[in-house]
Amino acid sequence: MSEYPESPSAARRPMILTAILALVLTGCTGAPPAPEQSSAAVVRYKTDLEDFSRNLLDLGAGAVLIEARINGDVWSHAVGVRSVGSPDPAEVTDPTHIASVTKSMVAVSVLKLVEEGLVQFKDPVAKHLPEFDSLVKPPGPVTVEHLLRHESGLPSYEQALYTSRPMRQALTQSISAAEGLALATTMPWVLAPGSGSDYSNSNYLVLGLLLERLRGQPVAEILRNDVFEPLGMVSTHLMSTGTVPPTMVHGHVVVDGERLDSAYFGGMMGNAAGGVVSTVADVNTFYAALLGGQLLKPATVREMQQAPFGMGLMRWVDVCGGFYYGHGGEGAGYRTMALNSADGAGQVTIAITHPPESWDPADFDPVNPFGGEALMRAARTALDLSC
């Protein structure tokens, strides 16, 4: 889920989280709440999210941006500043890094290829990218479905990225998908293709190359044509060279004792695993359209919703006997979590910039108040009140 490609320990977080939630969550009554209860629930979820954001701010977060769409009610909230030391207050419309939420969008573009008959789930990747097998040397055939579901076994390239060069260079210099995959080949394969699941950013680097080969366009243009423009997501784009949007919120990390602005680190330029910049409102618009059947056929959406990773979607147990769908994103200076009811009618997206800190991509603290799990719990609590 990382803005910058995740560490192996971070890569396993979605599976750990799903298992924990399956154990601790219980069902709730199927009867809808009375109108008075519904009104109370609306007040409660807003109060809870306001308290959550103020607590993060007190702990040192730079900014917290939230948009909730629940039972027809749209509510947004922003606290903090756009950048550390800046007098400009953060606004809920400010763009931010959504990191691995990008994967849901890339998956939509790949699944459009499937619906058009240009690709089949069971196609070997090498059918469309003949150089794939010689580049990554898989222990068995890797299919398009393996990549979408994180079942390829291809190691996530960032561990080699972070250990092969100084951290500052790894974060700030641009890296192509082919270069990322070359780094991945320096590590052993995690598992045989199709034998299990292991979250890897490398999978979506390959899918980005696949899209570019079959569409004959850069990934940024493909996403714009397939997703952003049709949905009116005017504040959303895949990172490229250029200036930072003037209203963007800025994350920061500390590397070798120096605080760095991570708003436009070069390592994510054009990156199909986590390079999209968006707003909390645009993210909600995307998932509402996806789960509401505006982007893909219903049968295709059902394929995306299969556990543990689906095809570009993660899922979490809700307290109503069903599931929430969405994705999280984590990286240098930023966190994002998007949680949605199965029909897209209930949504909460939270984005934060965490306090400047030493960047250690291998460090995973499950009780980190700025981590993806904390954001997920806050979003889930708000949605649970709408049952």
N, C-alpha and C positions, 0 to 999 in steps of 0.2 A: 504494500500500500504506500510505498514511499514516494515522496516527491522526488527524492533521490532514491534511487533504487535501494530496496530494503536489504537488510542483513539476513542471514539464514535464520537467526532466532526470531526476527520480526516476521519472516515469511511464514512461520508456523502459527502466528497469533490467531488468524481466522479459525483454524481447526480447533485450537485450544479453547477459544471463546465459544464456538458453537457447542463443544462438548460440555463446557461449564453451564451454559444457559439451558441445555437440555436437561441437566440434572436439577437445577435450582428453580426453574420456572414451573408454575402450576396453572391449570386452567381457571377461567372465571365463568360466571354464569352467562348463558347465552342471551338472556333477556336484555333488551336495550334499557338504558337508564331513563328515569323519568325526566321531563324537561328541567325541573329544578336541579336534578343531579347533573344534567348536561351543562347547565349554566355554571354550576359549582366546579365542574371538571375543567371548563374553559378557564375560569379564574385560577384554578389550581395549577394547570400546566404552565400558564404564563408566569405565575409567581415562582414556581419551581425553576423554570429556565432563567428568570431574572436573578434568582438567588445563586444559581449555578454560575452564571457569567460574572456576577460580582465577586464570588469566591475566587474564581480564576484570576480576576483582576487584582484582588488583594494578595494573591500568591505570586504575582509578578508577570502575568500574561500581558502582552502588548495590546491585543485587541481580541474581542469575541464578537462574532457575527452570527446571528441566528435568524432563520425564517421557518415558521411552522404553518402548515396548511392542514387543518383538521376539521372535518365535518363542515366544510364550506367557510370556515373562519380562517382568515389569513392574518398572521401576526408576525412582526419582525422586530428585532432588537439588536442594538449595537452598543458596545462600550469600549473604552480604550482609545488609543491613538493610532494613526496610520503608520507611524514609525517611532522607534524609541527616541525620545528627546524632542519629538515634533509636537507643536501645539495643535496640529490639525486633528480634530476628533475623527475616529473611525466611523464610517457610515455603512449601513447594511448593504448598500449598493456598490461598495468598493470591491474591485476584483481581488481575488486571492488565489493561491495555488490550491488546486483540488487533488493534486498528486494522483494516486492510483484510482481515484474515481474515474480517471481517464479510461481505464480498462473497460468499463461498462460501455462507453461511447465507441471505442475501437471495436468491441465485440459486435455492436449493432452494425457497423459497416461491414464486418466480415460475414455476419449472418445475412445481410442483404445479398452478398455474393452467392450464398447458399440458396436463398429464395429465388434468385435469378438463374440458377442452374449452372453457374460458372465454377462452383466448387461444391464438393460433397464432403460431409463430415468425415467420412472414412478415407478420403484421399490422402495418400502419403504426401507430406509437405514437399518432398523432392519432385513430385509431379509438376508442381507449379514453380518451385525454386530449385532447379537442378543442382545448384551449388551447395544446397543445404547439407546433404550427407557428408560431402567432403570437408565442409567447413567445421561442423560440430561433431562428426563421427559418432552418431548415436549407436547404442548397443542393439538396437532393433528399430523397425520402422516407426517413425513418428507421424501421426496423422494430424489433420487440422483440428479435429475434436480434442486430441490430447493437449494441444496448445491452449485451446479455449478453456478447458477444464483444469488446467495445471496438472495434467497427468503425463507429461512428456518425460519427466525426470531430468530435464535439462537444468543444470545448476544456474542459480541466479548470479549474474555476472558481477554484481557490485562488491562482493567480498574480494575478488581479485582486483577490482578497480581500486579499492581503498588500501590494499596492501602492496600494490605494485608501484605506487607513486606517492609523493607527499599529499596529505589530505587536502590542503588548499588547492593543489593542482587538480586532484580528483573531482572536487566540487565545482570548480570554476571554469575549467576548460571543457569545450564541447567534445562530444564523443558520438560517433555514428553508430547505427545499429550493428553494422558489420564489425566494427571495432569492439563493441560490447560483447558480441557473440564470440569473437576471437578470445576475449578475456575469459568467457565462460568455459571455453575448451581447456583452459589451464587447470581446471578443477575436475575431480571425478564426477561421473553421472550419479545423481542421487538415487535413482531407481530405474528399473526397466520400463520403457514406455508402456503405459496402460496398466501397470501393476499397482498403482496407488496414486495418491495426490501429494504434491509438494509445491507450495506457492512459489513461483519464480517469475521475476520481471523479464527474464530472457524470453519466456513464451510470447509475451506481447511485443517484444522487439521483432521476433520472427513474423508475427501477424502483421505488423506494420510493413515489413518488407513484402509480404504476400499481397497486401492491399495495393502497394505501389506498383508491383509487377503487373497485377491483373487490371488495375484501373489506369495505369499510365500517368498517374498524378502523385504529387507529394501527399503524405498523410494529412497534413494540415488542410489541404484543399478538399480531400475526400471527406474529412469530418465536417468541414464547412458545408459541403453539398448535401451530405447525408443527414446531418443532425442540426447543426447550428442555425443555418439559414431557414430551413423549413419550420423550425420551432421558434424563430424570432429571438434566438439567444445572442443578442447583439453585444453582450459583454463577455463573450466566450471565444477563446482562440487557443490554438496549440502554439506554445512558445516558439519564437524565432528570434533572430537577431534584430536589434532595434531598441528603442527607448522603452523604459518602463511606463505603463499607463500612469498618468499623473495622480489618480486617486487610488492606486493599488496599495494594499496594506503590505508592510515590509516585515519579513521575518529576519532574525539575526541568529548567528551561531558564533561561537568562539573557537578559533583554530590557532594553535600555538600562541595562545595568550592574546590574540587580536580578534576584536569583534568585527565580523563581516556581515554585510547586508546580503541576505540570500534571496532577494526578490527575483533576480534574474541570473542565477548561477548558470553558467554555460553548459553544465552537464545534462540539462534537461531540454535543450533546444531540439525541437522536433521529435521528442521521445514519445513513442507510442505506449510506453508502459506507465507514464505518469507526468506528461508535460503540459497538460491543459491548465489554463488560467480561466477562472470563471467567477460567478457570484453565487451566493446561496440561493437566490431566487432562480437563476438560470439552471442550477442543479436540480431544484425541485421541478421546474418546468420539464426538464429532460426526463426525469423518472416518472412523472405523471403521464407524459406522452408514451413512454416505453411500456409501462404497466397497463396503460389504458388502451393499448392496441393501435396507436397512431403511427408507430415506426416499423413494426414487424407484424407478421401474422400471429394469431393467438397460439398456434401450435409451436411456433418458434419461440415465443415468450415463455411457454411452458418448459421448453428445453433449457432456457436460460435459468430457470428457477430450481433446477435439480441440485441437490446438495452433493458435496459440501461447498463447491465453488460455482456450480452451474456453468454458465458461459458468460462471464463478465459480471455476474451477480453473486453476492454472498447472501446467506439467509440466517435469520435468528428466530428462535421460538418466541411467539408473543403469548400474552396471558389469556388470549381469547380462543385458544385451540388451533391457531394458525401460525403464520410466519410473517416476519418482516423481511423485506428485500432491500438491497442497496449495496453500498461499498464504502470503505474508509480509505483515507489517504494520510500517510505520515512521511515526514521528511525534514530536511534541515530548516528549522525555524517555523514550520507550519504543521497543523493537524486539521483534518476535515473528516466529518462523518455524515453520511446521508442514509437515513432510515425511512422506509416507506411501507405502508400497508400493501397487501397483495394486489389491490385494485388501484393503487396510486392515489386514493382519496385522502389518506392520512400521511403526512410527510413532515419530517423535521430534518433540516440540514444545519449543521454547526461547523463553523470554521474559526480557528484561532491562530494567533501567533504566540508562541510560548516565550518565556524569558530567555534572553541570550544565555547560552550555556555551551560548554565544551561538547563538540560533536563527536559522539561515539555511536556509530550505527549498529554496533554489536550489543549495546546495552539495552535490555528490555526489563522494565520495572512494571509489573502488572497493576500496581497501585499508584502509578504516576498520575497526579491529578490533571496533567496536560496530555496524557496518552489517549490513544484511540478508544481504549476500553472505557475510560471515564466519559468521553463524549458519547459513546454508544449508550451507556447506562442512562445518561441524561435524556437523550433522544427517546430511548425506549420507554422511560418512565412517563414522558409526556404523551406518547402514543397510547400507552396502556390505559390511560385515563379515558380514552375515547371508546373503549370496548362497551 
